[in-house]
């Protein structure tokens, strides 16, 4: 039951965050949720594989991206998590969470991951995972 509540809370937080951005596209993506229809893209040598953390309007968000294309998003301090995956859209790796919401990779280096999430750019730093998310990442 706790996971369902955390998933709902995380989805609600993502909804509130995105409401001021490109709400129409977000609404289309979640209403036409293609999460289960999209094939996961595994690329063990991809520069985006790893653990990333960035400060957002709603708090600290961390993302663990595994070599098999699965990913886990964690919000801190609430520690709510949601699973997602990497898939290919228009020939480029893109992230999608279970609600159908998407994030596009803008750039990636050894130290930084830059994402565009419905018109808003966010910068994530390598390996600066808060304690609240570490346990979730270890168990993922």
N, C-alpha and C positions, 0 to 999 in steps of 0.2 A: 504494500500500500504506500510505503514511504517513497518508493521510486516513482510511482504514478503521480504523487503530490509534487515531488521535485520536478518531474517532467512537465507537469502542468504549470508550475511556478516559473520554470525556465522558459517555457513557451510564451507565457504571459509577459515576462520581462523582455523577451526578444520582440514580441508584438509592440510593446510600449516603446522600445528603443527605435523600432523601424517606423512607427506611426508618423514621425516627423520627416522621414526620408521619402523614399519612393514607395509609398504605400500601395499604389495601384499594382505595381509589379510584384510586390510581396504578397498581396492578396491573391493575384493570379497564380503565383507559384504554390501557395499553400492550399488554395481551393482546388487546384489541379495537381495535387501532390503526386510527383513522379518518382518518389523515393524508391519504391519497390520495383519500378520498371527500369530504372537506370542500372546498367552494369557497373560493378565496382571496378576501379582502375588501380591495379597494383603496379608500383614502380619502386622497387627497393632502393634504387640509386637516385631517386628524385631529391632535389635539394630541400623540398618542403617536409620531408620525413623527419620527425623529431618532436620536441616539445617546445611550445611557444607561449608567451604571455604578453598581454597588452592591457593598458588602462583604457576603459571605455566609459561612456556616459553612465552606465549602470554598475560600474565597478570593474574589478580585475577579471579578465577572461583569459583562460588558458586552454590551449588546444594540443592534444597529443595525436599525431598522425603516424600511423603504423605503416610498415613496409607493404602490408597486404592491402592498403587502401582504406582501411577502417580508421575512423577518428572518433575522439571523445572530446566534447566541449565541457568545460567546468567553469562555473562562476564562483568567485570568491568575494566576500566571505560566506555567502550562502551555501556554497559547495554543491549547488544543484548541477546535475550533469545531464547531457543528452548525447546520444550516439549519432554518428553520421558516417559519410563515406566520401571518397574522392571518385569522381566520374569525369568523363570527357564531354565537354559541351563546346561546340564550334571548334573542335580540334585542340582545346586547351583544358588542362586539369581544373576542375571546379569542385568546391565543397558543397555538400547538401546534408542537412540534418533531417531527422525523421518526419518533421512537419512539412517538408518540401522546401523550406527556406534555403537560399543559396548564398554562397560567398565566392567571389571571383579572385583568383590570384593576380595581383598587379605586378609584384616583383618578389624575388626571394634571393637571399644570399646566405652565407654561413651564419651571420648574426641577426638578420632581420627577415621577417615575412610581412609583406604588405598586402592587405586584402581590401577589396571593394565590396561593401555589403549594402546593397540597395542605395547607391549614390553616396555613401559615406566611406571614406578611406580610414582604415585602422592599421596601425603598425604594431607588430608583435616582435618580441625579443626572444632569442634562443635561450632555453634552459633556465628561465627565472620563475620556476613553478612555486606558487605559494604552498605552505604546508597543508592548507585546507584541500588542495587538489592532488597532492602527492599520493595519498592513499588510493584515491579513485584511479589514478593513472597506473599505480602498481598492480591493481586488480583488473586492469583492462587488457 
